[in-house]
Amino acid sequence: MFELFKRREFGDYISDTFQFFRQTGKHYLKTYFTISGAMLLLLVVASYFLFQVYFDFTLNTGRDGNANADYLQGYLLDNIAVIILVAVFLFLFIILLSMLNYSIPVLYMDLYDQNKGSGFEVREVLQNFRKKFGKILLFFLGTVFLITPILFVVFALLVLLCFILIGIPMLLLAIPTAFSWIILSFFEYLNNDKGLFEAYGDGFYHIKNQYFPIVGSAMVMYIMIQVSMTVFTFIPYMFGVASVFTTIENPQANADGLSTMKIMMTVVMVISMLASFILNNLLMVNQGLVYYSRREFDENISSNDSIDSIGLE
């Protein structure tokens, strides 16, 4: 069994994240893809067609100029109701998928703690998601309408400070700090009987007591994820670019090259979007380990459990 409650430092947060997936990855990924796999597949299909339409319009506008721009304007005006309906549906779909994507790691790790291992079924995670859906929705709404505006103001000030250089390192630290604060607050909110603002206060308390290990580990995990995504998308992107430059002197071949470029760019965008959802689990588990580690620092849970087990013997 993987040890959730453990006092960790910077290196432990990173190494234990990968150790968690080595020990429980098969069960975790089965749970994740069983719950969100259908929605991810729908996202891939919808994204592919949307990006195809976008690149079609972009390439055609580049060749035909204002004619295509006028056609697009007319099409949008004639179908405005349908476009708004589709946009609202896609917005709600992305919100629901994001809620699932951020909630599954929290609910999974909580059940892992309660069952002292991965001896639980996918349906139990789903049941907890349905039971806590109201809290999850409230947290998302609170974050969007209360916390996000504050963060926008802070980031805007830091961007202005970049002109005198001091804002650059502060901005680099502010991004993972904001992410860690929100995610730790989410763990506190879902796993305990706390109000929204109390959870945000506890999330801030956790970061304050171990700032650089927590924020540093989040930053390292984010860099690893971005490097992985670059590797996944670099090969199809280079194929697309090569197809354009190798056919540039032949008009017919150049059209085929642009078509290949369009497909490859679409593939790159779809892979990037899908990878961002899947690899986000690394960051969520990393911050989950921060949450359980900070509880161990504050409550000595593993030590108390050891004493209780000795007493039972």
N, C-alpha and C positions, 0 to 999 in steps of 0.2 A: 504493500500500500504506500502511495506517495504521501509524504508528510506535509500537510498544508500549514499547520501551526508550527512555525520554526522561526527563530530570530535570524534574519538575513541582513546582509550588507550588499553593497553595489554588485560585486561579482556573483553573489548567490542569486540575486534576482534574475540575472541573465542565464546563468547555468541551470538553475532550477526550472526556468521556463521550458527549456529544451528537455530537461529530465522529466518534466510532467508529461510532455507529449511522447517521450520514449516509453514511459510506463503505462499511460492511459490513452495514448493517441488513437488507437484503433477504436475503442469504445466512444471516445469523445467525438471523433470525426463521423462515426456512424450516427451518433445522436444529432450532430449538427446538420449533416446532409439529409438525413431522414426528415427533419423538421423543415429545413429551408431549401432543400434541393430543388423542389418543383418551382419555387419562386425564383431561385437563381437561374434555372433553365429558361423560365419565361422572360427574365431580365435579359439573358443572352440573346434570345430570339428577337425581342422587341428592340434592343440596342442595335443589333446587326442591321435591321431594316431601317431604323431611324438614321444611323450613320451612313448607310448606303444612299438614302435620299439626300442627306446633307452634302456628301461628297459629290453626288451627281450634280446637284445645283451649283456647287462651288466651281467645279470643272467646267460646266456648261456656261456659267456666267463669265468665266475667264475667257471663253472662246467667242461667245455671242454678245456679250456686253449687256446693254440696257434691255434688249428684247426679253431675255430670261428674267431680268429683274421686274419688268412690267408684268410678265406672265405670273410670277410668284405673287406680286402684290394683288393682282386680280383674283388669283386662286384663294389667297388668304381672306379677302373680303367676301368672296362667294361662299366660303365654308367656315366662317368664323365660329358658328355655334358648335360644329363638330370638333374643330380644333380646340376650343375651350374645354369641351367635354373630355377629349382625349388627354389634354394637359392636366386637368383635375384628376383623372383616373391615374395617370402616371405619377403625379405628385403623391397621391394617397398610397399608391403601390410602393413607391420608394420609402415613404415614411414607415409603412408596415414592415417592409423588409429590413429597414434600419433598426426598428424596434426589436425585431427577432434577432438580428445579427449581434446587437449589443446585449440582449437579455440572456441568450442561450448560455454564454460562458458563466454569467453570474448565477443562474439557476442551476447549471450543471455542477459548479464547484460547491454550492450550498448542499446539494443532494449528495455529492461525494463526501462532504464532511459528515452529514447526518448518517449515512450508511457505512462510514469508515471504509470507503472504497467505491469501486464502480459497480456494485451489486444492485443496480436499479435499471429500470426500463426507460425507453424513449418516451413512452406515454406519461411517465411521472414528470418529466421535464415539461411536456405539453400541458399537463394538468396544472402545474405551478404557473406556467405562462398565462393560462386562461384565468386562474385565480387571482393573479397579481396584475392582470392587464390594466386595471384602473390606475394602479400605482405607477406602472411603467408609462402609461400615457400622460399622467400628471407630471411625472419627472421630465418627460420630453417637452411638454408644453412649457413647464417652468423654466427649463434650460433655454428654450428658443426665445421666449418672450421676456424673461427676467435676467438671465445670466449672459446670454449672447450679446445684448446691447451694451452691457458693462464691458464685456471683453472687446467689443468693437472700439469703444472709446479708448481703452487701455492700449490696444494695438495701434490705433491711429496716433496716439501720443508717442509711442515707441518708434513708429515709422518716421515721425518728425524729428525725433532725437537721433535717428540714423545720420542726419546731415552733419551732426557734430560727433559722429563715430561711436559715441558711448551707447547709442541706441541699438547698434548691431548686436553686440553680445547679449544685451538685455532682451532683444526680440527673439534671439535664438533660444534663450532660456524660457521666455514667456510662453511659447507655443507648447512645449511638452509639459510645462507647469499647468497650463489651463486644461490640457487633456487629462493629466493625472488627477487634478482636482475634481473634474467632472466625473471621471470613472470611479474614483474612490468614494465619492459622494453617492454614486449610483449603487455601489455595493452596500454601503451603509443603509441606504434608503430601502432597498429590497430585502435585505437580510435581517432587518431590525424593525421594531415598532417605533419608528421615528417620523417626525414631520420633515417636510422638504428642506426647510431652512436649517433645522437641526442637523440633518444629514450633510448639507453643504458645510456647516460649521465643523463637523467631525472630519470631513474630507480635508478641509484646510488644516486642521489640527495634525492629521497624520503627516501631511507634506511638511509642515513647519518643523516637526520633530526629527525628520530624516530627509532633509530637502535634497541634497546632492545625490545620494544613492537612489532615491525614488525617481527624480527627474532625469538623472543621468542614465539610468537603465531604460527609461521610456525613450529617451533620445537615441540610444544605441539600437534598441529594437526597431525604432522607426527607420533608422538608416539602413539596417539590414533588410527590412521589407522593401524599401525603395530600390536598393541594389538588386534584389531578387526580381522585382517587377521590371526593372530595366533590362535584365538578362532575358526575361520571358518575351519582351516586346521588341528587343533589338533585332533579332533575326528576321521576323516577317517584315519589319520596317526596312531593313537593308535590301531585302529581296525586291520590295516595291520600288525603292529608289533606283536600284540597279536596272530594273526593267524599263524605267523612263530614259535613263542616260544611254543605254545600249541601243535604243530604237529612235533616238532623237532626229536622225537624218532621214528616216523613212516615214512619210506621213501616215501610211496605213499601219505600219509597225508601231509608230508613235502613239496612235489611238489605242492599239492593243496594250502598249506599255502603260498608258494612263489608266486604262481599265484595270490592269493588274495592280497599279499603284493604289487605285481606289479601294480594291478588295483588301489589299494588305493593310492600308491605313484603317479600314473598318475593323479588320481582325485585331490590329494593335489596340484600338480603342476599346473593343469588347473585352479582350484579354486583360487590359489594365483595370477596367471596371470590375470584372469578375474577381481578379486577383486581389483587388483592394478589399473586397468583402471577405474573402476567404482568409487572407493573411492578417486581417484585422484581429483574428482570433489569437494570434501571437501576442499582440499588444494587450488584449483584454485579459488573457491568462497571466501575463506579466504583472499587470496591475492588480489582478486578483491575488497573486502571491504577495504583493505589497500589502493588500488589505489584511490577509490572514497573518502575515508577519507582524504588522503593527498591532493586531489584536493580541498576539503572543507577547509582544513587548509590554503591553498595557495590562493584560489579564493573566499572564502565565498559565495559559490553558493547558499546554502539553505537560508542564510540570505538575499541575493539579491532577491531571488525568493519571500521571504516573504514580502519584501518591495514593490516589483512589484505588488503582489496580493492585498496589502493594498491600493496601488494607484489606482488599477482598481475598488476597492470597492468605 
